[in-house]
Amino acid sequence: MIYLGTAGFSYNDWVGNFYPSGMPKREWLYYYSREFNTCEINVTFYTLPKPSSLESMAKKTKEGFLFTVKANQQMTHEQKDNEEVFKGFRKVLNPLIDRGKMGCVLAQFPYSFRFNRKNRDYLEIFRERLGDLPIVIEFRNAQWLRREVFDWLRHNELGFCCVDEPQLPNLLPPIAETTSKIAYVRFHGRNAEKWWQHEHAYERYDYSYSAEELAEWLPKIRNLDKMAERTFVFANNHWQGQAVATIRQLRMMLD
């Protein structure tokens, strides 16, 4: 089963590009879920919302819709004094779990999170603190691309996040690998010029994919889907609704 969606849905610059002008924000997720069957929640990376917020989101989506939830930055970018954050994060997810709309947790680690024993031990702690929740790990540093790491991820039932991003030194190449029951792909765009040097965060993801670039991923996504129970594919090039165009193209090409 392939789930296709975008990283986030609540962007003001999508008005006119995706959401009809004048549509109230409270109706955006209703509208979004009419076309897509999944969404990556990224607000949880910055703050822990009230469980009632995710309860409301779950109610606005159709049957079979799944959310993936980005781990809080204190869980991925800090390794000390964060045990309570894990507990709070786990509590926030209960409405999605209870309604059968929880896809998995996405743990995006920073580029500075390099391959070493200390960080691998922390991943074990991460796994333990979230119990039996399905988890996918996104590495930003290519040092982690080792056969021993993939084997270790499989042993610990941790998924591997495949990415499409600029081919800059030490960033991950566009490989397709699955290490758990969940396959996961994120399209970040290929804006190499703005990846490290930008004034605003959105500039990094300001990129429109061509059909030829997306076609490179078609056999990879199909193969991932053969090996996994669920395959999530998200577009994170969200500036002015480019992510919507990316997923629409992919969906048409996969069909």
Sine and cosine of phi, psi and omega as CSV:
sin_phi,cos_phi,sin_psi,cos_psi,sin_omega,cos_omega
0.00,0.00,0.83,-0.55,0.01,-1.00
-0.97,-0.23,0.80,-0.60,0.06,-1.00
-0.95,-0.31,0.80,-0.60,-0.06,-1.00
-0.87,-0.50,0.81,-0.59,-0.01,-1.00
-0.31,-0.95,-0.24,-0.97,-0.04,-1.00
-0.86,-0.51,0.34,-0.94,0.07,-1.00
-0.99,0.13,0.99,-0.11,-0.08,-1.00
1.00,0.03,0.30,-0.96,0.01,-1.00
-0.64,-0.77,-0.26,0.97,-0.13,-0.99
-0.99,-0.17,0.99,0.14,-0.01,-1.00
-0.79,-0.61,0.81,-0.58,0.00,-1.00
-0.88,0.47,-0.54,0.84,-0.03,-1.00
-0.97,0.24,0.01,1.00,0.12,-0.99
-1.00,0.08,-0.22,0.98,0.02,-1.00
-0.92,0.38,0.82,-0.58,-0.07,-1.00
1.00,-0.03,-0.50,0.87,0.06,-1.00
-1.00,-0.04,-0.48,0.88,0.05,-1.00
-0.65,-0.76,-0.83,0.55,0.02,-1.00
-0.98,0.19,0.68,-0.74,0.04,-1.00
-0.88,0.47,0.62,-0.78,0.04,-1.00
-0.86,0.51,0.71,-0.71,0.01,-1.00
1.00,-0.01,-0.16,0.99,0.02,-1.00
-0.94,0.35,0.79,-0.61,0.03,-1.00
-0.88,0.47,0.56,-0.83,-0.02,-1.00
-0.86,0.52,-0.53,0.85,-0.03,-1.00
-0.91,0.42,-0.26,0.97,-0.01,-1.00
-0.98,-0.18,-0.07,1.00,-0.07,-1.00
-0.87,0.50,-0.71,0.71,-0.05,-1.00
-0.93,0.37,-0.59,0.80,0.12,-0.99
-0.81,0.59,-0.78,0.62,-0.06,-1.00
-0.89,0.46,-0.71,0.70,0.00,-1.00
-0.85,0.52,-0.72,0.70,-0.10,-0.99
-0.96,0.29,-0.17,0.99,0.11,-0.99
-0.94,0.33,-0.44,0.90,-0.05,-1.00
-0.96,-0.28,-0.57,0.82,-0.09,-1.00
-0.92,-0.40,0.42,-0.91,-0.06,-1.00
-0.95,-0.33,0.15,0.99,0.05,-1.00
-0.35,-0.94,0.36,-0.93,0.08,-1.00
-0.51,-0.86,0.63,-0.77,0.06,-1.00
-1.00,-0.05,0.89,-0.45,0.02,-1.00
-0.99,0.12,0.88,-0.47,-0.02,-1.00
-0.93,-0.37,-0.11,0.99,0.03,-1.00
-0.88,0.47,-0.47,0.88,-0.02,-1.00
-0.92,0.38,-0.29,0.96,0.05,-1.00
-0.93,0.36,-0.55,0.83,-0.09,-1.00
-1.00,-0.08,-0.54,0.84,-0.03,-1.00
-0.42,-0.91,0.32,-0.95,0.06,-1.00
-0.99,-0.15,0.95,-0.31,0.02,-1.00
-0.95,0.32,0.20,-0.98,0.09,-1.00
-0.95,0.32,0.55,-0.84,0.05,-1.00
-0.81,0.59,-0.52,0.85,0.00,-1.00
-0.89,0.46,-0.46,0.89,0.02,-1.00
-0.92,0.39,-0.68,0.73,0.03,-1.00
-0.96,0.28,-0.48,0.88,0.10,-0.99
-0.88,0.48,-0.70,0.71,0.02,-1.00
-0.89,0.46,-0.65,0.76,0.02,-1.00
-0.90,0.44,-0.66,0.75,0.00,-1.00
-0.88,0.47,-0.63,0.78,-0.03,-1.00
-0.92,0.38,-0.40,0.92,-0.07,-1.00
-1.00,0.05,0.00,1.00,-0.05,-1.00
-0.92,-0.39,0.40,-0.91,-0.08,-1.00
-0.97,0.24,0.19,-0.98,0.05,-1.00
-0.87,0.49,0.71,-0.70,0.02,-1.00
1.00,-0.01,-0.14,0.99,0.03,-1.00
-0.96,0.28,0.67,-0.74,0.00,-1.00
-0.82,-0.58,0.59,-0.81,0.10,-0.99
-0.95,-0.30,0.60,-0.80,0.28,-0.96
-0.94,-0.35,0.54,-0.84,-0.15,-0.99
-0.82,-0.58,0.81,-0.58,-0.02,-1.00
-0.97,0.23,0.77,-0.64,0.01,-1.00
-0.89,0.46,0.55,-0.84,0.02,-1.00
-0.89,0.46,0.56,-0.83,-0.06,-1.00
-0.88,0.47,-0.43,0.90,0.07,-1.00
-0.94,0.34,-0.34,0.94,0.03,-1.00
-0.99,0.11,-0.49,0.87,-0.09,-1.00
-0.95,-0.30,-0.46,0.89,-0.07,-1.00
-0.97,-0.26,-0.09,1.00,0.07,-1.00
-0.74,-0.68,0.52,-0.85,-0.03,-1.00
-0.86,-0.52,0.02,1.00,-0.04,-1.00
-0.83,-0.55,0.53,-0.85,0.11,-0.99
0.81,0.58,0.64,0.77,-0.02,-1.00
-0.83,-0.55,0.21,0.98,-0.05,-1.00
-0.87,0.49,-0.61,0.79,0.01,-1.00
-0.92,0.39,-0.49,0.87,0.04,-1.00
-0.91,0.42,-0.65,0.76,0.06,-1.00
-0.86,0.51,-0.69,0.72,-0.01,-1.00
-0.89,0.45,-0.69,0.72,0.02,-1.00
-0.91,0.42,-0.64,0.77,0.02,-1.00
-0.89,0.45,-0.70,0.71,0.00,-1.00
-0.88,0.48,-0.62,0.78,0.01,-1.00
-0.91,0.41,-0.63,0.78,0.00,-1.00
-0.86,0.50,-0.52,0.85,-0.09,-1.00
-0.98,0.19,-0.23,0.97,-0.12,-0.99
-0.81,0.59,-0.68,0.74,0.01,-1.00
-0.86,0.51,-0.62,0.79,0.02,-1.00
-0.94,0.34,-0.64,0.77,0.02,-1.00
-0.91,0.42,-0.71,0.70,-0.04,-1.00
-0.89,0.45,-0.53,0.85,-0.03,-1.00
-1.00,-0.06,0.07,1.00,0.03,-1.00
0.94,0.35,0.48,0.88,-0.05,-1.00
-0.89,-0.45,0.32,0.95,0.01,-1.00
-0.99,-0.10,0.89,-0.45,0.01,-1.00
-1.00,0.08,-0.85,0.52,0.04,-1.00
-0.10,-1.00,0.12,-0.99,0.11,-0.99
-0.99,-0.17,0.74,-0.67,0.10,-0.99
-0.98,-0.21,0.87,-0.50,0.02,-1.00
-0.95,-0.30,0.98,-0.19,-0.02,-1.00
-1.00,-0.09,0.93,-0.36,-0.01,-1.00
-1.00,-0.04,0.48,-0.88,-0.07,-1.00
-0.97,0.26,0.22,-0.97,0.04,-1.00
-0.85,0.52,-0.53,0.85,-0.01,-1.00
-0.95,0.30,-0.17,0.99,0.02,-1.00
-0.99,0.14,1.00,0.00,-0.11,-0.99
-1.00,-0.04,0.24,-0.97,-0.02,-1.00
-0.96,0.28,0.92,-0.40,0.14,-0.99
-0.32,-0.95,0.15,-0.99,-0.09,-1.00
-0.91,0.41,-0.63,0.78,0.00,-1.00
-0.86,0.50,-0.72,0.70,-0.02,-1.00
-0.95,0.31,-0.57,0.82,0.05,-1.00
-0.92,0.39,-0.60,0.80,0.07,-1.00
-0.89,0.45,-0.59,0.81,0.01,-1.00
-0.92,0.39,-0.57,0.82,0.06,-1.00
-0.88,0.47,-0.56,0.83,0.07,-1.00
-0.92,0.40,-0.65,0.76,0.07,-1.00
-0.89,0.46,-0.68,0.74,0.03,-1.00
-0.84,0.55,-0.74,0.67,0.01,-1.00
-0.87,0.49,-0.71,0.70,-0.03,-1.00
-0.90,0.43,-0.66,0.75,-0.08,-1.00
-0.94,0.33,-0.41,0.91,0.02,-1.00
-0.99,-0.15,0.10,0.99,0.12,-0.99
0.86,0.51,-0.77,-0.64,-0.09,-1.00
-1.00,-0.05,0.21,0.98,0.03,-1.00
-0.91,0.41,0.66,-0.75,0.08,-1.00
-0.93,0.36,0.73,-0.68,-0.07,-1.00
-0.78,-0.63,0.66,-0.75,0.11,-0.99
-0.86,-0.51,0.73,-0.69,-0.03,-1.00
-0.97,-0.23,0.79,-0.61,0.13,-0.99
-0.95,-0.31,0.91,-0.41,0.10,-0.99
-1.00,0.00,0.57,-0.82,0.08,-1.00
-0.95,-0.31,-0.11,0.99,-0.04,-1.00
-0.90,-0.44,0.80,-0.60,-0.10,-1.00
-0.92,0.38,-0.14,0.99,0.06,-1.00
-0.85,0.53,-0.42,0.91,-0.05,-1.00
-0.98,0.20,-0.14,0.99,-0.06,-1.00
-0.99,0.15,0.98,0.17,-0.01,-1.00
-0.70,-0.71,0.56,-0.83,0.02,-1.00
-0.86,0.52,-0.62,0.78,-0.01,-1.00
-0.90,0.44,-0.53,0.84,0.03,-1.00
-0.94,0.33,-0.70,0.72,0.03,-1.00
-0.87,0.49,-0.67,0.74,0.03,-1.00
-0.90,0.44,-0.64,0.77,0.01,-1.00
-0.92,0.40,-0.64,0.77,0.06,-1.00
-0.88,0.48,-0.68,0.73,0.01,-1.00
-0.89,0.46,-0.68,0.73,-0.02,-1.00
-0.88,0.48,-0.55,0.83,-0.04,-1.00
-0.99,-0.16,0.18,0.98,0.03,-1.00
0.81,0.59,0.74,0.67,0.06,-1.00
-0.91,-0.41,0.78,-0.62,0.01,-1.00
-0.98,0.22,0.35,-0.94,0.04,-1.00
-0.93,-0.36,0.77,-0.63,0.01,-1.00
-1.00,0.01,0.89,-0.46,0.09,-1.00
-0.99,0.12,0.60,-0.80,-0.06,-1.00
-0.72,-0.70,0.49,-0.87,0.21,-0.98
-0.89,-0.45,0.89,-0.45,-0.07,-1.00
-0.46,-0.89,0.10,-0.99,-0.02,-1.00
-0.84,0.54,0.61,-0.80,0.01,-1.00
-1.00,0.04,0.97,0.26,0.03,-1.00
-0.97,-0.25,0.35,-0.94,-0.04,-1.00
-0.80,0.60,0.78,-0.63,0.10,-1.00
0.95,0.30,0.05,1.00,0.19,-0.98
-1.00,0.10,0.28,-0.96,-0.08,-1.00
-0.97,0.24,0.70,-0.71,0.12,-0.99
-0.97,0.26,0.23,-0.97,-0.06,-1.00
-0.98,0.18,0.89,0.45,0.02,-1.00
-1.00,0.01,0.42,-0.91,0.03,-1.00
-0.90,-0.44,0.91,-0.42,-0.04,-1.00
-0.62,-0.78,0.63,-0.78,0.09,-1.00
-0.80,-0.60,0.72,-0.70,-0.06,-1.00
-0.81,-0.59,0.14,0.99,0.04,-1.00
-0.46,-0.89,-0.18,-0.98,0.01,-1.00
-0.95,0.31,-0.18,0.98,-0.02,-1.00
-0.90,-0.43,0.81,-0.59,0.15,-0.99
-0.99,-0.17,0.54,-0.84,-0.14,-0.99
-0.55,-0.83,0.75,-0.66,0.02,-1.00
-0.74,-0.68,0.71,-0.71,0.06,-1.00
-0.81,-0.58,0.79,-0.62,0.07,-1.00
-0.99,-0.15,0.95,-0.31,-0.03,-1.00
-1.00,-0.05,-0.15,0.99,-0.12,-0.99
1.00,0.00,0.21,-0.98,-0.06,-1.00
-0.85,-0.52,0.64,0.77,-0.03,-1.00
-0.99,0.13,0.98,0.20,-0.07,-1.00
-0.89,0.45,-0.58,0.81,-0.06,-1.00
-0.88,0.47,-0.58,0.81,-0.10,-1.00
-0.97,-0.25,0.07,1.00,-0.09,-1.00
-0.90,0.45,-0.73,0.69,0.00,-1.00
-0.98,-0.17,-0.53,0.85,-0.06,-1.00
-0.93,-0.35,0.96,-0.26,0.02,-1.00
-0.42,-0.91,0.47,-0.88,0.02,-1.00
-1.00,0.09,-0.63,0.78,0.00,-1.00
-0.87,-0.49,0.57,-0.82,-0.07,-1.00
-0.85,0.53,-0.59,0.80,-0.07,-1.00
-0.90,0.44,-0.41,0.91,-0.07,-1.00
-0.88,0.48,-0.54,0.84,0.02,-1.00
-0.85,0.52,-0.55,0.83,-0.10,-0.99
-0.97,-0.26,0.28,0.96,0.04,-1.00
-0.99,0.11,1.00,-0.07,-0.08,-1.00
-0.32,-0.95,0.68,-0.73,0.08,-1.00
-0.93,-0.36,0.83,-0.56,0.02,-1.00
-0.98,0.21,0.60,-0.80,0.14,-0.99
-1.00,0.07,0.30,-0.95,0.04,-1.00
-0.88,0.48,-0.58,0.81,-0.01,-1.00
-0.92,0.40,-0.63,0.77,0.01,-1.00
-0.92,0.40,-0.66,0.75,0.02,-1.00
-0.94,0.35,-0.54,0.84,-0.01,-1.00
-0.88,0.48,-0.45,0.89,0.04,-1.00
-0.87,0.50,-0.46,0.89,-0.08,-1.00
-1.00,-0.05,-0.20,0.98,-0.08,-1.00
-0.85,0.53,-0.79,0.61,0.02,-1.00
-0.90,0.43,-0.52,0.85,0.01,-1.00
-0.92,0.39,-0.72,0.70,-0.01,-1.00
-0.91,0.42,-0.66,0.75,0.01,-1.00
-0.90,0.44,-0.62,0.78,0.02,-1.00
-0.94,0.35,-0.65,0.76,0.06,-1.00
-0.86,0.52,-0.67,0.74,-0.05,-1.00
-0.92,0.40,-0.46,0.89,0.05,-1.00
-0.94,0.34,-0.49,0.87,-0.09,-1.00
-1.00,-0.08,-0.28,0.96,-0.08,-1.00
-0.90,-0.43,0.36,-0.93,0.08,-1.00
-0.97,0.23,-0.60,0.80,0.04,-1.00
-0.70,-0.71,0.65,-0.76,0.05,-1.00
-0.84,-0.55,0.87,-0.49,0.04,-1.00
-0.97,-0.22,0.75,-0.66,0.05,-1.00
-0.79,-0.62,0.87,-0.49,-0.05,-1.00
-0.82,-0.57,0.61,-0.79,0.12,-0.99
-0.98,-0.20,0.80,-0.60,-0.02,-1.00
-0.94,-0.33,0.08,1.00,0.06,-1.00
-0.99,0.13,0.93,0.36,-0.29,-0.96
-0.99,0.13,-0.21,0.98,-0.09,-1.00
-0.85,0.53,0.84,-0.55,0.05,-1.00
0.82,0.57,0.53,0.85,0.11,-0.99
0.98,0.19,0.26,0.97,0.01,-1.00
-0.89,0.46,-0.47,0.88,0.02,-1.00
-0.89,0.45,-0.62,0.79,0.03,-1.00
-0.88,0.48,-0.71,0.71,0.02,-1.00
-0.89,0.46,-0.62,0.79,0.01,-1.00
-0.88,0.47,-0.75,0.66,-0.04,-1.00
-0.94,0.34,-0.59,0.81,0.06,-1.00
-0.88,0.48,-0.68,0.73,0.04,-1.00
-0.89,0.45,-0.73,0.69,-0.01,-1.00
-0.87,0.49,-0.69,0.72,-0.03,-1.00
-0.88,0.48,-0.69,0.73,0.02,-1.00
-0.90,0.44,-0.66,0.75,-0.03,-1.00
-0.94,0.34,-0.61,0.79,0.03,-1.00
-0.93,0.37,-0.60,0.80,0.03,-1.00
-0.93,0.37,0.00,0.00,0.00,0.00
